[in-house]
Amino acid sequence: MHHRLATLLLAAACAATPHAQAQAPAPAAPPSAAVDAGKTSAPLPPQSSLSLSNIPSPAPAVDPSLPPLTLDQCVAMALDKNFDLRIQRHTTESSKDALEITKAEYDPTLRATIGKTYAETDYRPGTGGWNETTGNNIEVTAAAAQKIITGATLQLSTGVNRNSTARNTAYNGVYDSDLVFSVRQPVLKNFGAAVNRAAIDRAHLGISRANEDLRASVLVIIRSVESAYYNLAYYRAQLEVRRFSLDLSQRLLDENRARRAAGVATDLDVLQAEVGVANARNDLLVAEKSLHDAEDNLLALINPFEFAATIGPLAIDDIGAPDVSFDRSYKLALDNTPEYASAQYAIRQYEIDARLAKRNQLPTLEIGAALGIGAPDADTLRAYERALNGHNYNWGVDATFSLPWGRRAEKAAWRQAMNNLDREKIRLRQVDQNILVSVRTAVRAVQTSEEGVRITTLATQLSEKQYELQKGLFDAGKSTFRLVLDFVDDLNEARVRELQARLSLRNALADLARLEATSLARYNVRLDQ
């Protein structure tokens, strides 16, 4: 039994690197149940207070022929297959399309129409009697319009009208052609480049917000993968502790049965040992269930719907001594946290809305101007030639003024825009405070967990020595078996608490990295902007 204990924890010390973990041999076969009463348990090698990598994975639960699964591989697989991230990417693409929609307002617009009218009229001339007149008109027009950044609309149009009832011209059945250029410009409401670029600028900021939301989703996914990976490492190590506890309880039972046969133990000692074995088996079942749940949680992130896949040995590196600083972490969080950047972009969007709403309180005043040339002829081409070379032209200007009575809608829209802007500024302060509190909490969690690892490691070493001493006294007939079982339970619980402390340290560091948004650089994640 003591040889088993030393061998098992010596293998733990050898698993400090991913390569060693992948190549770790299975635990040695248990020796015979008869234990030499004079033999003392070998002391366990000290464990690093800052790493889970020295805790062995239970060989029966992991196929050693499988390649090690690294955390970097898990993150890459999760980012490729995660459902939330795939949904968020669609939102980002939609924001890019929203920008194209706003830009399309300034694309040229082509328009063409063709129409025909027919009229038949009876009238009485001055000499009496009735005459019948028919009219047959065919009109074809084409135009190109362009809105420019000042808000003006430019239009160039041309048309040909074949009129078969032109009475006061030299032609009957003529082609009347024209070419017209017109401009319409708002000069109060909706005037200026800033107003007309507002939708485009807002859409650009929308893309930036969508990119920040994507970064936030990636950071959450990375954090979820880290948690699932570390939890699986913890439950594998916990399973090994429970198996060792069952093995030790079984050996103590076998030893008590042998001592009872020799007349130096009672039936009560054997019954206590049997209860210890039953409790150890129950703890092992619970540990196996927790291990399978942890495997499913990791597979759901990295390989959805493929729960039959087998996860190989985990490759957990040594994190070394954490070097945390509140000031450094808080600055990194403000500079890199997606929620804070998204709130800043939202404020800029609402500032645009406020400026636009203030401008839109002005009345509407539009000025238009048009210049056209045209000429009739019996032939279409000659009609255009006469229009371009002749002196037939026309021009016109107009102005349109509009002012809603009381301007209630415009004033309410401006107040609404200012309320939205103030709300987002308050929200930015709230995000800032949340980041401040979260960073303070995360830094304290790292410091506390680091100290917790140190304390639980010492507690484990103490429990090991106490168990060895009590077992030696029992072998010498100077202690009871009940006391030995108590020290076995204490040792197992000390090991579990040490595992939990190491897991807490890993999670605390991962939480801090998510707040700082340094996980992206840690896993070499590049996002398309």
C-alpha positions in Angstrom: 0.0 0.0 0.0 2.8 2.4 0.9 4.7 1.5 -2.2 1.5 2.3 -4.2 1.2 5.7 -2.5 4.7 6.7 -3.3 4.6 5.5 -6.8 1.3 7.3 -7.6 2.5 10.7 -6.3 5.9 10.3 -7.9 4.0 9.9 -11.2 2.2 13.1 -10.3 5.4 15.0 -10.0 6.6 13.8 -13.4 3.4 15.1 -15.2 4.4 18.7 -14.9 4.8 19.2 -18.7 2.3 18.3 -21.5 4.8 15.9 -23.0 5.3 14.1 -19.7 1.6 13.9 -19.1 0.9 12.4 -22.5 3.6 9.8 -21.9 2.9 9.0 -18.2 2.7 5.3 -17.6 -0.2 3.6 -15.9 0.0 3.4 -12.1 1.9 0.4 -10.8 0.0 -2.8 -10.1 -1.0 -3.0 -6.4 1.1 -5.2 -4.1 -0.3 -8.0 -2.2 -2.8 -7.3 0.6 -0.5 -8.4 3.3 1.5 -5.4 4.5 4.7 -5.6 6.4 3.9 -4.0 9.8 7.4 -2.6 10.1 7.3 -0.7 6.8 6.5 3.0 6.9 4.9 5.0 4.1 7.3 6.9 1.8 7.0 10.7 1.9 5.3 12.3 -1.0 7.2 14.8 -3.3 6.2 18.4 -2.8 3.8 19.8 -5.5 4.0 23.1 -7.2 1.6 25.6 -5.6 0.7 27.3 -8.9 -0.1 24.6 -11.4 -2.5 21.8 -12.1 0.0 20.1 -14.4 1.6 18.0 -11.7 -1.7 16.2 -10.9 -1.8 13.0 -12.9 -4.7 12.0 -15.2 -6.1 8.6 -14.2 -4.7 6.2 -16.7 -7.8 4.0 -17.0 -9.9 7.0 -17.9 -7.6 8.3 -20.7 -6.4 6.3 -23.7 -2.6 7.0 -23.7 -2.5 6.3 -27.4 -4.5 9.4 -28.1 -2.7 12.6 -28.9 -2.8 15.3 -26.1 -5.5 17.9 -26.5 -4.2 21.4 -25.9 -6.2 24.4 -24.7 -5.2 26.3 -27.9 -6.7 23.5 -30.0 -9.9 23.6 -28.0 -10.2 27.4 -28.4 -9.6 27.1 -32.2 -12.2 24.4 -32.6 -14.8 26.3 -30.5 -14.3 29.5 -32.5 -14.8 27.6 -35.7 -18.0 25.7 -34.6 -19.7 27.7 -31.8 -23.3 28.5 -32.5 -23.3 31.9 -30.7 -20.3 33.1 -32.7 -21.8 32.0 -36.0 -25.0 33.9 -35.1 -23.0 37.0 -34.2 -21.1 36.9 -37.4 -24.4 37.2 -39.3 -25.2 40.3 -37.2 -21.8 41.8 -38.2 -22.4 41.1 -41.9 -25.9 42.7 -41.6 -24.3 45.9 -40.2 -22.1 46.0 -43.3 -25.1 45.7 -45.5 -26.8 48.5 -43.6 -23.8 50.8 -44.5 -24.2 49.9 -48.2 -27.9 50.7 -48.0 -27.2 54.2 -46.7 -24.5 54.8 -49.3 -26.9 53.7 -52.0 -29.0 56.8 -51.4 -26.2 58.7 -53.3 -26.1 56.4 -56.3 -27.3 57.7 -59.6 -30.9 56.8 -60.5 -31.9 56.1 -64.1 -35.5 56.5 -65.2 -37.3 55.9 -68.5 -41.0 56.2 -69.5 -42.9 55.7 -72.7 -46.6 56.6 -73.2 -49.2 57.0 -75.8 -52.4 59.1 -75.8 -55.2 59.2 -78.3 -58.0 61.8 -78.5 -60.9 62.4 -80.8 -62.8 65.7 -80.8 -65.9 67.1 -82.7 -66.2 70.9 -82.9 -68.3 73.5 -84.8 -66.3 76.0 -86.9 -67.6 79.5 -87.5 -69.1 78.6 -90.8 -71.4 76.0 -89.3 -71.3 72.3 -89.5 -69.2 69.8 -87.5 -65.6 68.8 -88.0 -63.9 65.9 -86.4 -60.3 66.0 -85.2 -58.1 63.2 -83.9 -54.9 63.4 -81.9 -52.3 60.7 -81.5 -49.4 61.4 -79.2 -46.4 59.2 -78.4 -44.0 60.4 -75.7 -40.6 58.8 -74.7 -38.6 60.3 -71.8 -35.3 59.3 -70.1 -33.7 60.9 -67.0 -30.7 60.5 -64.7 -30.8 61.8 -61.2 -28.1 62.1 -58.6 -28.3 63.2 -55.0 -25.1 64.9 -53.7 -23.8 65.3 -50.2 -25.1 68.8 -49.7 -28.7 67.4 -50.0 -29.2 68.7 -53.5 -30.7 66.6 -56.3 -29.4 67.0 -59.8 -31.3 65.7 -62.8 -30.7 65.6 -66.5 -33.7 64.5 -68.6 -34.6 64.3 -72.3 -37.7 63.4 -74.1 -39.3 63.1 -77.6 -43.0 63.7 -78.1 -44.6 62.9 -81.4 -47.7 65.0 -81.8 -49.9 64.5 -84.9 -52.2 67.4 -84.2 -49.8 70.4 -83.9 -52.0 73.1 -85.6 -49.9 76.3 -85.1 -46.6 75.0 -86.5 -45.2 74.3 -89.9 -45.4 70.6 -89.2 -48.3 68.4 -88.7 -47.1 65.1 -87.2 -44.0 66.5 -85.6 -41.3 65.2 -83.2 -40.9 67.7 -80.3 -37.6 67.1 -78.5 -36.2 68.6 -75.3 -33.2 68.4 -73.0 -33.6 69.7 -69.4 -31.1 70.1 -66.5 -32.6 70.8 -63.1 -31.3 71.3 -59.5 -33.3 71.3 -56.2 -31.4 72.2 -53.0 -32.7 72.4 -49.4 -31.2 75.5 -47.7 -32.5 75.2 -44.1 -33.7 71.8 -43.0 -31.7 68.9 -44.5 -29.0 71.2 -45.7 -25.2 70.5 -45.6 -22.8 67.7 -45.7 -22.9 66.9 -42.0 -26.7 66.4 -42.1 -26.6 64.3 -45.2 -23.7 62.2 -44.1 -25.3 61.4 -40.8 -26.8 58.1 -41.8 -23.5 56.9 -43.4 -21.5 58.0 -40.3 -24.0 56.2 -38.1 -23.8 53.1 -40.1 -20.0 53.1 -39.9 -20.3 53.3 -36.1 -22.8 50.5 -36.3 -20.2 48.3 -37.9 -17.7 49.2 -35.2 -20.2 48.3 -32.5 -21.0 45.0 -34.3 -17.2 44.2 -34.4 -17.0 44.9 -30.6 -20.0 42.7 -30.0 -18.2 40.0 -32.0 -15.0 40.5 -29.9 -17.2 40.2 -26.7 -18.7 36.9 -28.0 -15.2 35.6 -28.8 -13.9 36.4 -25.3 -16.9 34.7 -23.7 -16.4 31.6 -25.8 -12.7 31.5 -24.9 -13.6 31.9 -21.3 -16.1 29.1 -21.5 -13.6 26.8 -23.2 -11.0 27.6 -20.5 -13.5 26.8 -17.8 -14.6 23.5 -19.4 -11.0 22.5 -20.0 -9.8 23.3 -16.5 -12.9 21.6 -15.0 -12.2 18.4 -17.0 -8.6 18.5 -15.7 -9.9 18.9 -12.2 -12.4 16.1 -12.4 -9.8 13.7 -13.9 -7.5 14.5 -11.0 -10.3 14.1 -8.6 -11.2 10.8 -10.0 -7.6 9.6 -9.5 -7.9 10.7 -5.8 -11.1 8.8 -5.4 -9.6 5.7 -7.0 -6.6 5.9 -4.8 -9.0 6.3 -1.8 -10.9 3.2 -2.9 -7.7 1.2 -3.4 -6.5 2.3 0.0 -9.8 1.4 1.7 -9.8 -2.0 0.0 -6.2 -2.7 1.2 -7.1 -1.7 4.7 -10.1 -4.0 4.6 -7.9 -6.9 3.3 -5.4 -6.1 6.0 -8.1 -6.1 8.8 -9.4 -9.4 7.6 -5.9 -10.9 7.8 -5.4 -9.4 11.3 -8.8 -10.7 12.4 -7.8 -14.2 11.2 -4.6 -13.8 13.2 -6.7 -12.8 16.3 -5.4 -9.2 16.6 -8.5 -7.4 15.1 -12.2 -7.6 15.9 -15.3 -8.0 13.7 -16.0 -4.3 14.4 -12.7 -3.3 12.8 -13.6 -5.3 9.7 -17.1 -3.8 9.6 -15.6 -0.3 9.8 -13.3 -1.2 6.9 -16.2 -2.5 4.8 -18.1 0.8 5.4 -15.0 2.7 4.4 -14.9 0.7 1.1 -18.6 1.4 0.4 -18.2 5.1 1.0 -15.1 5.2 -1.2 -17.0 3.4 -4.0 -19.9 6.0 -3.7 -17.4 8.8 -3.9 -15.9 7.2 -7.0 -19.3 6.9 -8.7 -20.0 10.6 -8.0 -16.5 11.5 -9.4 -17.1 9.4 -12.5 -20.4 11.1 -13.1 -18.8 14.6 -12.7 -16.0 13.6 -15.1 -18.5 12.5 -17.8 -20.5 15.7 -17.4 -17.2 17.8 -17.7 -16.3 15.9 -20.9 -19.8 16.6 -22.4 -19.4 20.3 -21.5 -16.1 20.5 -23.3 -17.3 18.5 -26.3 -20.4 20.7 -26.6 -18.1 23.7 -27.1 -15.5 22.3 -29.4 -17.3 19.5 -31.3 -21.1 20.0 -31.1 -23.3 16.8 -31.3 -20.2 14.6 -31.3 -20.5 13.3 -27.7 -19.1 9.9 -28.7 -15.7 11.4 -29.3 -12.9 10.5 -26.9 -10.8 13.3 -25.4 -7.2 12.4 -25.0 -4.8 13.5 -22.3 -4.9 17.2 -21.5 -1.8 19.3 -21.9 -1.8 21.9 -19.1 1.2 24.1 -18.9 2.7 25.6 -15.7 1.4 29.1 -15.2 4.3 30.2 -13.0 3.9 32.9 -10.4 1.1 35.3 -11.2 2.1 38.9 -11.5 -1.1 41.0 -11.2 -1.5 44.7 -10.8 -4.8 46.5 -10.4 -3.6 49.7 -12.2 -2.3 47.7 -15.2 -5.3 45.5 -15.4 -7.8 48.4 -15.1 -6.1 50.3 -17.9 -6.0 47.3 -20.1 -9.7 46.7 -19.4 -10.7 50.3 -20.3 -8.6 50.2 -23.5 -9.7 46.7 -24.7 -13.0 45.7 -23.1 -15.6 45.4 -26.0 -18.5 46.6 -23.7 -16.7 49.9 -23.0 -15.8 50.5 -26.6 -19.3 49.6 -27.8 -20.8 52.1 -25.3 -18.4 54.8 -26.6 -19.5 54.1 -30.2 -23.2 54.3 -29.1 -22.6 57.7 -27.6 -21.1 58.9 -30.9 -24.2 57.5 -32.7 -26.6 59.4 -30.4 -24.5 62.6 -30.8 -25.1 62.4 -34.5 -28.9 61.8 -33.9 -28.9 64.9 -31.6 -27.3 67.2 -34.1 -29.6 65.9 -36.8 -32.7 66.4 -34.6 -31.6 70.0 -33.7 -31.1 70.8 -37.4 -34.5 69.3 -38.3 -36.2 71.9 -36.2 -35.7 74.4 -38.9 -38.4 75.0 -41.5 -38.2 73.5 -44.9 -37.0 75.8 -47.7 -36.1 74.3 -51.1 -34.9 76.2 -54.1 -35.1 74.7 -57.5 -33.8 75.8 -60.9 -34.2 74.3 -64.4 -32.8 75.1 -67.9 -34.0 73.4 -71.0 -33.7 73.5 -74.8 -36.1 72.0 -77.4 -37.3 72.2 -81.0 -39.9 70.5 -83.2 -39.3 68.8 -86.5 -40.7 66.1 -88.6 -37.6 63.9 -87.9 -36.3 62.9 -84.5 -32.6 63.5 -85.2 -33.3 66.8 -86.9 -35.4 67.8 -83.9 -32.5 67.3 -81.6 -30.1 69.0 -84.0 -32.4 72.1 -84.1 -32.6 72.1 -80.3 -28.9 72.0 -79.9 -28.1 74.5 -82.6 -31.1 76.8 -82.4 -32.3 79.4 -80.0 -35.2 77.6 -78.4 -34.7 77.4 -74.7 -36.5 77.9 -71.4 -35.6 78.3 -67.8 -37.3 78.6 -64.5 -36.7 78.9 -60.7 -38.9 78.1 -57.8 -38.9 78.1 -54.0 -40.9 76.0 -51.6 -41.4 76.9 -47.9 -42.9 74.6 -45.3 -43.3 75.1 -41.5 -45.3 72.7 -39.4 -47.5 74.6 -36.9 -45.9 74.5 -33.5 -43.2 72.1 -34.7 -44.3 69.6 -32.0 -42.9 66.5 -33.7 -39.5 68.2 -34.4 -39.1 69.5 -30.8 -40.2 66.1 -29.3 -37.6 64.3 -31.6 -34.9 66.6 -30.4 -35.8 66.1 -26.7 -35.9 62.3 -27.4 -32.4 62.4 -29.0 -31.0 64.4 -26.1 -32.5 61.9 -23.6 -31.0 59.0 -25.5 -27.6 60.7 -25.5 -27.7 61.4 -21.8 -28.8 57.8 -21.1 -25.9 56.4 -23.0 -23.4 58.7 -21.2 -24.8 57.4 -17.9 -24.6 53.9 -19.2 -20.9 54.5 -20.1 -20.2 55.5 -16.5 -22.0 52.4 -15.3 -19.9 50.2 -17.6 -16.8 52.0 -16.3 -17.8 51.3 -12.7 -18.7 47.7 -13.5 -15.2 47.2 -15.1 -13.6 48.8 -12.0 -15.4 46.5 -9.6 -14.9 43.5 -11.8 -11.1 44.1 -12.1 -10.8 44.7 -8.4 -12.7 41.5 -7.7 -10.6 39.5 -10.2 -7.3 40.8 -8.9 -8.3 39.9 -5.3 -9.5 36.5 -6.6 -6.1 35.8 -8.1 -4.3 36.9 -5.0 -6.6 34.9 -2.7 -6.5 31.8 -4.9 -2.7 32.0 -5.0 -2.6 32.0 -1.2 -5.2 29.3 -1.1 -3.0 27.0 -3.3 -0.1 27.6 -0.9 -2.2 26.8 2.2 -3.9 23.8 0.8 -0.6 22.4 -0.5 0.8 22.6 3.0 -2.4 21.1 4.4 -2.1 18.2 2.0 1.5 17.6 3.1 0.5 17.7 6.7 -2.3 15.2 6.1 0.1 12.9 4.4 2.5 13.0 7.3 -0.3 12.5 9.8 -1.6 9.5 7.9 1.8 8.0 7.7 2.4 8.5 11.4 -1.0 7.1 12.4 -0.6 4.1 10.0 2.7 3.3 11.6 1.2 3.4 15.1 -1.6 1.1 13.9 0.9 -1.3 12.4 2.7 -1.3 15.7 -0.6 -2.0 17.6 -0.6 1.4 19.3 -3.6 2.9 17.5 -7.1 1.9 16.4 -8.3 1.3 12.9 -11.0 4.0 13.4 -8.3 6.6 13.7 -6.6 5.4 10.6 -9.8 5.7 8.6 -10.3 9.3 10.0 -6.8 10.2 8.7 -7.5 8.6 5.4 -10.6 10.7 5.0 -8.7 13.8 6.0 -6.0 13.1 3.5 -8.5 12.6 0.7 -10.3 15.8 1.5 -7.1 17.7 1.7 -6.1 16.5 -1.8 -9.5 17.5 -3.2 -9.3 20.9 -1.5 -5.9 21.4 -3.1 -7.3 20.5 -6.5 -10.1 23.0 -6.0 -7.7 25.7 -5.0 -5.6 25.1 -8.1 -8.8 25.2 -10.2 -9.9 28.4 -8.6 -6.5 30.0 -9.4 -6.7 29.0 -13.0 -10.3 30.4 -13.3 -9.3 33.6 -11.5 -6.5 34.2 -14.0 -8.8 33.4 -16.9 -11.5 35.8 -15.6 -8.9 38.6 -15.3 -7.6 37.9 -18.9 -11.2 38.1 -20.2 -11.6 41.5 -18.5 -8.3 42.7 -20.0 -9.3 41.2 -23.3 -5.7 39.8 -23.5 -7.1 36.3 -24.3 -7.3 37.2 -28.0 -3.5 37.7 -28.1 -2.9 34.7 -25.9 -4.6 32.4 -28.4 -3.6 34.3 -31.5 -7.2 35.2 -32.5 -7.5 37.6 -35.4 -10.9 39.1 -36.2 -11.8 40.5 -39.5 -12.9 44.2 -39.1 
